[in-house]
Amino acid sequence: MVITRFAPSPTGRLHAGNLRLALLNFLYSLQHQGKFILRIDDTDQERSCLQHEHAIYQDLQWLGLRWDLSFRQSSRDALYQKAVQNLKDQGLLYPCYETLQELEEKRQQQLAKGLPPIYDRSALNQDSTAGPLSGRKPYWRFLLTHQEETWDDLVQGPCHYHTQHLSDPVLVRQDGSLSYLLCSVVDDQDPAHPISHVIRGADHITNTAIQRQLFAALKRPCPVFGHVSLVSDASGHKLSKRQGSTCAADLQGEGFLPLAVAKVLAELGTSKTTKNTFCLQDLARDLDFSAFGLAQPRLDSCLFAQASGKLFAKMTAQDVKAFFPSINEAFWPLIQGEIHSLKEIQSWHSVIDPSWQGPKANPEDQDYLRWAGTLLKENFPDLNVCESMELSQWKNWLKELKQQRQGPELFRPLRQSLTAKDHGPPLPELLAFLGKEVVQQRLKAAVQD
């Protein structure tokens, strides 16, 4: 059975790159009728926050993701300690007593000699009593086997990495806390729910080389790995929780449709697009990791607006009610082609409220708008009396306005005074919806001192 997982740390809101990884794991399990596990990586107790954990649940649920099981790593310490003892018994975990300052000095010396700053394993030759006698507590490193690790990556294809280029990783810190590398391996091959596929960022490729040796040392089967290229923002900078990258809360706040966000994230970095997307099952059906490129894709927020706009263009007023219950069903067909987010729907609904007040007109437009209001009052007294003739009457009024202006300067001041927008539905239909009384009030308000 295919079992995937998403293991976020509750140290901040999920950014778009995190959401993408969660989504890809979820879609892959959905494609294969498997299971999806949510694992909260809260082993960093100083930075982990319950508020952020709850936000993770909310963000994933908003995107439409559902998990078959969830747990916190902080509740599984006994399993991790058992693995630690197993590695110690095999002689694969060795104690080290260097301070951070001593390690940094070694690093600088190696760099000065033109050598890579790899740990020299000097602790293996130290007197085992020297550390305790000096009052220092040890931290513990995993003894890597210096060999080339190879695997068939779900995204990257054939991969290889020689572990002689890596320092022996620290699995147990001086304060006794455990590293992600060990906890992740133990959890990924929990006999109760062994992870079959791990889809994560390409920055974890070196971790995969290490973890493959950990799986072997603990005599546990290794999952299939897939490393997708990391996402950058529109400027090419790495996405980061700490540096305010676009997060799930931002996307919700903008009012983008969850399915539109999922579609953008699922297709980001690929050469294909899913046609007729109506649900996450459609995205799962068309998920193909061979279509993912190795270059770093850039994420521009306009992609979410475009995708939402395409979805809104296919929706009826009844469909929109699921996201915006107070939708004016009669007005929806007029603005449907203008909408890219729920914020825009709210903005338009404010505009059609009779009590809405628009901006003052530019000085150069005021005479024109006064004349337009006078023309409407004096030459079209029967407007709104006969509903069947109403649209043609509004068209006639606009035609007469062309006596003074043409092109954009004809419609722009009208739209601004009526809606505070430079674009919108066809003016005759909009005017008919607002009605003569509201139009006159807004024209008058736009030119009042």
C-alpha positions, 0 to 999 in steps of 0.5 A, spaced: 500 500 500 502 507 498 503 511 504 505 518 504 506 523 509 507 530 511 511 532 517 511 540 518 515 543 524 510 547 528 514 553 528 510 558 523 505 558 518 506 554 512 508 557 506 506 556 499 512 551 498 510 547 504 503 547 502 506 544 495 509 538 498 503 536 503 499 537 497 503 532 492 504 527 498 496 527 499 495 527 491 500 521 490 496 517 496 490 519 493 492 517 486 494 510 489 488 509 493 493 509 499 493 513 506 496 520 508 499 521 514 500 528 518 506 528 523 508 534 527 515 534 527 515 538 534 522 535 537 524 542 537 521 544 543 524 551 544 521 553 537 515 549 537 508 552 538 501 549 539 498 555 536 502 554 529 500 546 530 493 548 530 494 553 524 497 547 520 491 543 521 487 549 519 491 550 513 491 543 510 483 543 511 482 549 507 486 546 502 482 540 502 487 535 505 484 530 509 489 525 513 488 518 515 492 519 521 496 524 525 501 524 531 506 528 534 513 526 534 514 529 542 509 523 544 514 518 541 520 519 545 520 511 547 521 509 540 527 514 539 531 512 545 530 504 543 533 506 536 539 510 539 540 504 544 540 500 538 545 504 534 550 505 540 550 497 541 552 496 534 558 501 535 554 506 530 553 512 535 559 515 538 560 520 543 563 527 542 565 532 547 568 538 543 565 545 544 561 549 539 567 554 539 572 548 538 568 545 532 568 552 529 576 553 530 577 546 526 572 548 521 576 554 519 583 551 519 580 546 514 577 551 510 584 555 510 587 549 508 582 548 502 579 542 505 572 541 506 569 542 513 568 535 514 568 532 521 575 529 522 572 523 527 577 525 532 572 523 538 573 516 536 581 516 538 579 520 544 580 517 551 572 516 553 573 518 560 576 525 558 570 528 557 566 526 563 572 528 567 572 535 564 565 535 566 562 536 559 556 532 557 557 528 550 553 529 544 553 523 539 554 522 532 552 517 527 558 513 524 557 513 516 559 508 512 563 511 507 560 509 500 556 511 495 549 511 496 544 510 490 537 510 489 532 511 483 528 517 485 521 518 483 522 525 481 530 526 479 531 519 476 537 515 478 541 519 484 548 518 487 551 521 493 558 519 496 557 519 504 565 521 504 563 528 503 559 528 509 560 529 516 558 524 521 551 527 523 549 529 530 543 524 532 543 526 539 545 533 542 548 535 548 542 536 552 539 529 550 534 532 544 534 528 538 535 530 531 530 530 525 534 525 521 533 519 526 526 521 528 524 521 521 527 514 520 524 511 526 517 514 524 517 512 517 518 505 518 513 504 524 511 497 523 504 500 524 504 504 518 510 504 514 511 510 509 512 507 502 514 514 499 517 520 501 516 526 497 520 532 499 524 538 497 531 537 493 534 540 499 534 533 502 538 529 497 544 529 502 539 527 508 537 521 504 544 519 503 544 519 510 538 516 512 539 510 507 544 508 512 540 509 518 534 505 515 540 499 514 543 500 521 536 499 524 534 493 519 528 497 516 526 497 509 527 504 505 522 508 502 522 510 495 524 518 495 522 523 490 525 530 491 522 536 487 525 542 486 524 548 491 520 553 489 522 561 489 518 567 489 517 571 483 524 575 485 527 568 485 528 568 493 527 562 497 521 561 500 521 562 508 517 562 514 521 567 517 521 572 512 514 573 510 513 568 504 506 567 501 503 563 506 496 559 507 493 565 511 495 570 505 492 566 500 485 565 504 485 572 506 486 574 498 480 570 497 483 565 492 479 558 491 482 553 495 482 548 488 485 554 484 491 554 489 491 546 489 491 546 481 497 552 481 501 548 486 500 541 483 502 544 476 508 548 479 514 546 476 511 541 471 510 542 463 503 540 463 496 543 466 490 539 468 484 540 464 477 540 467 479 541 474 473 540 478 476 537 484 482 534 488 481 527 485 482 530 478 489 533 480 491 526 483 489 523 476 493 527 472 499 527 477 506 525 474 512 526 477 516 525 470 513 531 468 517 535 473 523 539 471 529 540 475 529 547 475 527 551 480 520 554 479 518 561 481 511 562 484 508 569 482 501 570 486 498 572 479 498 565 478 493 564 483 488 569 481 488 567 474 487 560 476 481 562 481 478 566 475 478 560 470 474 557 476 469 562 477 468 563 470 465 556 470 461 557 476 453 558 477 451 563 483 449 556 487 456 554 486 459 561 489 454 560 495 458 555 498 464 560 498 460 567 499 453 565 502 450 572 501 451 572 493 446 576 489 444 571 484 441 576 479 448 580 479 453 574 479 452 573 471 454 580 470 460 580 474 462 573 473 468 574 468 471 580 472 472 575 478 478 572 480 477 572 488 472 572 493 475 579 495 473 582 488 466 579 489 465 582 496 468 589 493 462 588 487 457 587 492 459 593 496 458 597 490 451 595 488 449 597 495 444 603 494 448 606 500 455 606 497 458 612 496 463 613 491 469 618 490 469 625 488 470 626 480 477 629 477 476 636 476 477 635 468 471 630 469 466 634 473 462 638 467 462 632 463 458 628 469 454 634 470 451 634 463 451 627 463 446 627 469 442 633 466 441 629 460 439 623 464 434 627 468 431 631 462 431 626 456 430 620 459 424 621 464 420 614 462 427 610 464 425 604 468 418 605 467 418 600 461 422 594 463 423 591 456 425 598 454 430 599 459 436 596 456 435 600 450 434 606 453 441 606 457 444 604 450 441 611 447 443 615 453 450 612 452 450 614 445 448 621 446 454 622 451 458 620 445 457 627 443 462 630 448 467 624 449 469 618 445 473 612 447 476 611 454 474 618 456 467 617 455 466 611 460 472 611 465 469 617 469 462 614 469 465 607 471 469 611 477 463 615 479 458 609 479 463 603 481 470 606 483 473 601 478 476 602 471 473 596 469 467 592 470 461 588 466 458 592 460 455 599 462 448 598 459 447 592 463 450 595 469 446 601 469 440 597 468 442 593 474 443 599 479 437 603 476 436 610 474 435 613 481 442 610 484 445 612 477 443 619 478 445 620 486 452 617 484 453 622 478 451 628 483 455 626 489 461 625 484 461 633 482 458 635 489 463 640 493 
